[in-house]
Amino acid sequence: MVVFHPQLKTASRSRSAHDLVTHGIGRAIIEGQFAVGSTLPGDMELMERFGVSRTALREAMKTLAAKGLIESKTKVGTRVLGEKNWNMFDADILMWRLQLGVDRTFMESLFEIRQALEPLAAASAALYRTEADIERLRAALMAMRLDHHTKDSFTQADLAYHRAILDASANPFLQSMGSVIEAALATSFTITSPVDSPDRFELSKRQHGAIFDAIVARDPQGASEAMTAVILQGTKGAEIHRSDAPVVSIGIQLFGQ
């Protein structure tokens, strides 16, 4: 099994006591140091391990529970939950999961959720975008088109463009996908990036430009199809060859048109 170790950009910040506990326990669960179904150590042991107060520990436990990593029950203790309970849209969980290393099955899952939802986001952006959204998209597209990109700089420009589309969709559920897209781009570009090949770089610029043109023209079907083309090209670059991977075509009727 091939395992990839992509690098996600994370905000630089000093860790509070709450953060230290959340990240310490959360990553330990992702890595399997705390087995699924097991009970976490008691409060006193965890307070001593992380050097934090009971208040900080309890706040961290609430955060971990909200992420779907643990479940606390009176007189039973705090139980570690399995992966199906984890909030995979959560930025911390995705970061910890990618730092552990991802196999091709995980990569396929990332692309499948993109295929399911990003064409919808592009179509929605075409209907609801504002002039401010258009200017942000134009600026992000121009940044993508700059020459002399490194793999890292292109990844960040690409991510900014896709985040701008999510924001333009005016749908808070779609807007929450930013971390998933970042994880997918970081993972696929670990293998190969459009900047590795002049032909692929030009194709990427044209394909992303087609999304922009459709959004400007308020063409939801065109925006959806252009986004689908970008995602499918990404699967080729990442050498994901699943013929049964779902491709969602967004019908105009879904938007009451």
C-alpha positions in Angstrom: 0.0 0.0 0.0 1.4 3.4 -1.0 1.0 6.1 1.6 1.4 9.8 0.8 2.4 12.5 3.3 1.0 15.8 1.9 1.8 19.1 3.7 -1.1 21.3 4.7 -0.6 25.0 5.5 -1.6 25.6 9.1 -2.0 28.9 10.8 0.9 29.8 13.1 -0.2 30.5 16.6 0.8 30.0 20.2 -1.0 27.1 21.7 -3.4 27.7 24.6 -3.9 25.0 27.3 -7.1 24.1 25.5 -5.3 23.7 22.2 -2.6 21.6 23.6 -5.1 19.1 25.1 -7.3 19.1 22.0 -4.4 18.5 19.6 -2.7 16.1 21.9 -5.6 13.8 22.4 -7.1 14.3 19.0 -4.0 13.3 17.1 -3.4 10.4 19.5 -6.9 9.1 18.6 -6.3 9.5 14.9 -3.0 7.7 15.2 -4.6 4.8 17.1 -2.8 5.5 20.4 -6.2 5.4 22.0 -8.0 2.4 20.6 -11.6 2.8 19.2 -14.0 1.8 22.0 -11.5 2.3 24.8 -12.0 4.7 27.6 -9.7 7.7 28.0 -7.7 8.1 31.2 -9.4 9.9 34.0 -9.3 13.7 34.5 -6.5 13.7 37.0 -4.2 11.6 34.8 -4.9 13.8 31.7 -4.5 17.0 33.7 -1.1 15.8 34.9 0.0 14.6 31.4 -0.8 17.9 29.7 -0.1 20.2 32.7 -3.5 21.9 32.4 -6.4 22.9 34.7 -9.6 21.0 35.0 -11.4 23.8 33.2 -9.0 23.6 30.2 -9.4 19.9 30.1 -13.2 20.0 30.1 -13.3 22.6 27.3 -11.0 20.5 25.2 -13.2 17.4 25.8 -16.2 19.4 24.6 -14.2 20.3 21.4 -13.2 16.7 20.8 -16.8 15.6 21.3 -18.0 18.2 18.7 -15.5 16.8 16.3 -17.0 13.3 16.8 -13.8 11.8 18.3 -15.1 11.0 21.8 -18.3 10.5 23.7 -18.7 11.1 27.4 -21.3 9.3 29.6 -21.9 9.6 33.3 -20.5 6.8 35.4 -19.0 5.2 32.2 -16.3 7.6 31.2 -15.1 9.1 27.9 -15.1 6.6 25.1 -13.1 6.8 21.9 -15.3 6.8 18.8 -14.5 5.2 15.4 -13.8 6.9 12.1 -17.3 6.9 10.9 -18.2 9.3 13.7 -15.5 11.8 12.9 -16.3 15.1 11.3 -14.2 14.8 8.2 -15.0 18.4 7.2 -13.2 19.5 10.3 -9.8 21.2 9.5 -8.0 19.7 12.5 -9.2 16.2 11.8 -8.1 16.4 8.1 -4.7 17.9 9.2 -4.1 15.1 11.7 -5.2 12.5 9.2 -3.0 13.8 6.4 0.0 14.1 8.7 -0.4 10.4 9.5 -0.3 9.6 5.8 -3.0 8.7 3.4 -3.4 5.8 1.0 -5.1 5.8 -2.4 -8.5 4.8 -1.0 -8.5 8.0 1.1 -7.5 10.1 -1.9 -10.3 8.6 -3.9 -12.7 9.5 -1.1 -11.5 13.1 -1.2 -12.0 13.3 -5.0 -15.5 11.7 -4.8 -16.8 14.3 -2.3 -15.4 17.0 -4.5 -17.1 15.5 -7.5 -20.3 15.4 -5.6 -20.4 18.9 -4.2 -18.0 21.3 -6.0 -20.0 21.3 -9.3 -23.0 22.3 -7.2 -21.0 25.1 -5.6 -19.9 26.4 -9.0 -23.5 26.3 -10.3 -24.8 28.1 -7.2 -22.0 30.7 -7.5 -23.2 31.4 -11.1 -26.6 32.2 -9.8 -25.9 34.1 -6.6 -22.4 35.7 -7.1 -22.1 39.4 -6.4 -19.8 41.9 -8.1 -17.5 41.6 -5.1 -17.4 37.8 -5.6 -16.4 38.3 -9.3 -13.6 40.6 -8.4 -12.3 38.2 -5.8 -12.5 35.3 -8.4 -10.8 37.4 -11.0 -7.9 38.2 -8.7 -7.5 34.6 -7.6 -7.6 33.5 -11.3 -4.9 36.0 -12.2 -2.8 34.7 -9.3 -3.1 31.2 -10.7 -2.0 32.4 -14.1 1.3 33.9 -13.0 4.5 32.5 -14.4 7.2 30.9 -12.3 4.9 29.2 -9.8 6.4 26.7 -7.4 4.3 23.7 -6.5 3.5 25.3 -3.1 2.6 28.8 -4.5 0.4 27.3 -7.2 -1.4 25.1 -4.5 -2.1 28.2 -2.5 -3.4 30.1 -5.5 -5.5 27.2 -6.6 -7.0 26.8 -3.1 -7.8 30.6 -2.9 -9.7 30.3 -6.3 -11.8 27.3 -5.1 -12.5 28.9 -1.8 -13.7 32.0 -3.6 -16.1 29.9 -5.5 -17.4 28.3 -2.3 -18.0 31.7 -0.8 -19.7 32.9 -3.9 -22.2 30.0 -3.7 -23.9 31.8 -0.7 -24.4 28.3 0.8 -22.9 27.9 4.3 -22.8 24.1 3.9 -20.8 24.3 0.7 -18.6 27.0 2.2 -17.6 24.6 4.9 -15.8 22.4 2.3 -12.7 24.5 2.2 -10.7 22.1 4.3 -11.6 19.1 2.2 -10.5 20.9 -1.0 -7.2 21.9 0.7 -6.7 18.3 1.7 -7.4 17.0 -1.8 -5.1 19.6 -3.5 -2.3 19.0 -1.0 -2.6 15.2 -1.5 -2.8 15.2 -5.2 0.0 17.7 -5.7 2.2 15.5 -3.5 2.2 13.2 -6.6 2.3 15.8 -9.3 1.3 19.4 -9.8 0.2 21.3 -13.0 3.4 23.3 -12.7 5.4 20.2 -13.4 4.4 20.3 -17.0 3.9 23.4 -19.2 1.0 21.7 -21.1 -0.8 20.7 -17.9 -0.2 24.2 -16.5 -1.8 25.8 -19.6 -4.7 23.3 -19.5 -5.3 24.1 -15.8 -5.4 27.8 -16.5 -7.9 27.3 -19.4 -10.1 25.0 -17.4 -10.3 27.3 -14.4 -10.9 30.2 -16.7 -13.9 28.4 -18.1 -15.4 28.1 -14.6 -14.9 31.9 -14.2 -16.5 32.7 -17.5 -19.6 30.6 -16.7 -20.0 32.2 -13.3 -19.7 35.7 -14.8 -22.3 34.7 -17.5 -24.7 33.4 -14.8 -24.6 30.0 -16.5 -25.0 27.4 -13.7 -24.9 24.4 -16.0 -21.7 25.6 -17.7 -20.1 26.3 -14.4 -21.0 22.9 -13.1 -19.6 21.1 -16.2 -16.4 23.2 -16.1 -15.8 22.4 -12.5 -16.4 18.7 -13.2 -13.7 18.9 -15.9 -11.2 20.4 -13.5 -11.8 17.7 -10.9 -11.6 14.9 -13.4 -8.3 16.3 -14.7 -7.1 16.3 -11.1 -7.9 12.6 -10.8 -5.8 11.9 -13.9 -2.9 13.9 -12.5 -3.1 12.0 -9.2 -3.4 8.7 -11.1 -6.7 7.9 -9.6 -8.4 5.5 -12.1 -11.8 4.6 -10.8 -14.2 4.3 -13.6 -17.1 4.0 -11.1 -16.3 7.3 -9.4 -19.5 9.4 -9.3 -19.7 12.4 -11.5 -22.6 14.7 -10.6 -24.1 16.8 -13.3 -26.2 19.6 -11.8 -29.6 19.9 -13.5 -30.9 23.4 -14.0 -34.2 22.3 -12.5 -32.5 21.9 -9.1 -32.3 25.7 -9.0 -35.9 26.3 -10.0 -34.9 27.5 -13.4 
